[in-house]
Amino acid sequence: MFDISWINPGGSSVSKESLQRENSVLKRQIQELLTLDETGFFIELDSLLKAILKKALVLCKAESSFFSLSGKDPSDLDVRISNLILEEKMEKIRQQFKIEYLRWQESEAEMLTVEDFILLPLVRRHRMLGVIGLKLTSDAPDNICEILPILAAQAAASLESAILYERMFKRLLVLSNVFILGKEIVSNIELQPLVEKFLSIACDGTDSDIACIFLLHDKDDRPYYSYLRAADTSLKFADECENGYTPLIKAVRSDEKHRIITELIGTEFSQSESSKIAGLTLRDTLVLPLKPRDRLLGVIQVANKRGNFSYRPEDLDLLKILGSQVAFVIQNADLFKNLQRAYIDTLSALTSAIDAKDSYTRGHSERVTELSIRLAEAFGVPAEEVEKIKLGGLLHDIGKIGIPEGILNKPGRLDDEEFEIIKSHPDLGVRIMGKVEFLAAIVPIIKFHHERYDGKGYPEGLSGENIPLLARIVSVVDTFDAMTTDRPYRKAMTIEAALAEIERCAGSQFDPEIAVSFVRMVKSENEQRQS
């Protein structure tokens, strides 16, 4: 154990008056320590570090101090803030801490002394996040040895949340920029019109009546997308030949070699290929793999060459050229979707950070998102607006990352002051997400999902249709999920009781039309499950 006896000199004999005085001081100190949770409101890490260090100075009456964050090597002090410490002195502390670090780890002490400084390692979940260094004065409280471990524990909890937020947000910004760039590349090219144009050119260029494309993923047994283009637009793949994925297409996919078949009759593919299109018989065909480099993207097929001609090498060359062009956009479209998935994964990680703080609402954001999407679709919301709910629902409570865990997980009812803190989470969410340009469209959901139809909600007190539609939708689902899950202060309600409450509050808390639509939808889904 490290020698820290010099911090708290003095005898053990105390009078009754001094004991009472110490108890009074201790009470004030505990109140001061508990308010350290307020540092959760700081979004920027530097602001948090300054707030913690200021609190430490007030509590411990230190004359100089520093705050260091842990890097790859925890024994290296990465000093972010220092007060009244000469660089020469700071270097001595760094060198001595590097020597003492191993011994401190082995002893599992709560603090250690280096030079004339007390060092408080901030440990969370068995990992050191940082170090607070304090040079105490003779005015330091007598019970400083009791204060310092509590200070370290409280500071470590706040620091962990801030570090998590900073890492996730940086990653989010990077992905956002990449995502926007990817979107600009293909923003005016949707797959469907692109494929239609490509197949039209393929038909005209090869004098064919039929053209098809089959897009494939490596591990999938069937195409994830197939499309038929014919002079007669009523033609479709036959019912018994789902998506036109016949043995011939499978063979080209398998060996990645093109096929030119002048007469299908008499070949091994005769029966399956000739009748793959309802109301039409295929006579001849040219099939080639869509493989611009070393990755198979799909298979292209043209059939029924016009006139009394056969498919020639120049037809094959034309399709290869067209294929290389369409492959570029298909690859970009895949990249765009992958970026979308990565983006959503990052946002999910942010919501997981909220769940980590509030164990009673784990999975809440995902449930609200899924149910809000279904409600929006049932309510007739346009598809592009439903897309906003996919992100807005996921992030509607993102502001809770700045709310102290003690309030989120309080086992009893919140007092007025605590409720005011909870009410700040929509604005905190706007502060976080408002910095991401791509997410501007979902900010109204985050900000206004706690507004009430009668104008008695927060943060702005909007009423009726002044509340954005998507926020009104998420509001109903958010409340329903809260009622039907366990909370620190009550058990979950039954679905029937929660729906009755939604009906009761239609027109006051909730948009009446949305509330009616939601109740109808949930009851219908429950009936389908039961049957």
Secondary structure, DSSP 8 states (H G I E B T S, - for coil): ----GGGS-S-S---HHHHHHHHHHHHHHHHHHHGGGGGGG--SHHHHHHHHHHHHHHHHTEEEEEEEE--SSTTS-EEEEEES--HHHHHHHHHHHHHHHHHHHHHT-S-EEETTEEEEEEEETTEEEEEEEEEE-TTS-TTHHHHHHHHHHHHHHHHHHHHHHHHHHHHHHHHHHHHHHHHHHHTT--HHHHHHHHHHHHHHHHTEEEEEEEE--TT-SS-SEEEEEESSTT--B-TTSGGG--HHHHHHHHH---EEES--TTSTTHHHHHTSBTT-----EEEEEE-SSSS--EEEEEEEESSS----HHHHHHHHHHHHHHHHHHHHHHHHHHHHHHHHHHHHHHHHHHHHH-GGGTTHHHHHHHHHHHHHHHTT--HHHHHHHHHHHHHTTGGGGGS-HHHHT-SS---HHHHHHHTTHHHHHHHHHTT-GGGGGGHHHHHHTT--TTS--SSS---GGGS-HHHHHHHHHHHHHHHTS-BTTB----HHHHHHHHHHTBTTTB-HHHHHHHHHHHHHHHHHHH-
